[in-house]
Structures are given as structure tokens and as C-alpha cells.
């Protein structure tokens, strides 16, 4: 069975409101993490290769690291994805 995936960028609610600008881009390849475990869902992420470049803004993601501030609260450190 051949499945075609698409990414919809700019949408925060479904069904999609056609009056709000969004992009629909075909996914041409999916690369799952090599240690993905279906049972436990560990390493549950993948890289999506899109057919064309998106016009969406670059976002910042949490890289999983953290520091403890003076109050004892842990703060995430983020890394930019470019």
C-alpha cells in the first residue's frame, strides 16, 4: 500500500478554515529514528522531507537540556532550528 502524507502549515484548528492562510506540502520521504520503539513510543519522532520549501517562519525547539535557576526552578534551554 502506498500512502501519501501532507504537511499543513499555519493551521491550529480542524476543520481547516479556508479564509486563514495556510500551506499544504507533500511529504516525499519519512525517516524514522533508528531506535524508535512502537510498544513504548521511545524515540517517537521522524524527519519529514518536503517536496518544496515552506514559507513558514523558522521556529525554536526545546533541545531537552535545562538549568536550575536561583529559585530551584528548572528552565529549558532552547536551540534554533535553521
C-alpha positions in Angstrom: 0.0 0.0 0.0 1.3 3.4 -0.9 0.4 6.3 1.4 0.8 10.0 0.5 1.4 12.3 3.5 1.0 16.0 3.5 2.0 18.7 6.0 -0.4 21.5 6.6 1.4 24.6 8.0 -0.4 27.6 9.6 -3.4 25.6 10.9 -4.2 25.4 14.6 -7.8 24.1 14.3 -9.6 21.4 12.3 -11.5 21.5 10.1 -9.3 23.9 8.2 -10.8 27.4 7.8 -10.1 28.3 4.2 -10.2 32.0 4.9 -7.0 31.7 7.0 -3.7 31.4 5.0 -2.0 28.0 5.2 0.3 25.8 3.2 -0.2 22.2 2.2 3.0 20.5 1.2 3.5 16.9 0.0 5.9 14.7 2.1 8.2 12.8 -0.2 10.1 10.8 2.4 9.9 9.9 6.1 13.0 8.9 8.1 12.1 7.4 11.5 14.5 7.5 14.4 16.5 4.2 14.1 15.8 3.4 17.8 12.0 4.0 17.6 10.1 1.5 19.7 6.5 1.0 18.7 5.5 -0.5 22.0 7.0 2.1 24.4 6.9 5.1 21.9 10.5 5.9 22.9 12.3 8.0 20.2 8.9 8.7 18.6 9.9 11.3 16.1 10.9 11.4 12.4 12.3 13.7 9.8 9.9 14.7 7.0 11.4 15.6 3.6 9.0 18.0 1.9 8.5 18.3 -1.8 9.1 22.1 -1.7 10.4 24.6 0.8 7.9 26.0 3.2 7.2 29.7 3.5 6.6 29.3 7.3 8.8 31.1 9.8 11.7 29.3 11.4 10.8 28.1 14.9 12.8 27.4 18.1 12.6 24.0 19.7 13.4 22.8 23.2 16.6 20.8 22.9 15.9 18.8 26.1 18.6 20.5 28.3 17.9 22.6 31.3 19.4 24.7 34.1 18.3 25.3 37.6 17.8 29.0 38.5 18.2 30.7 41.9 14.7 29.6 43.0 15.3 26.0 42.2 13.1 26.0 39.2 14.3 24.2 36.1 14.4 26.3 32.9 14.6 24.8 29.5 17.4 25.8 27.1 16.3 26.0 23.5 18.1 25.7 20.2 17.2 27.3 17.0 16.5 25.1 14.0 17.5 26.6 10.8 
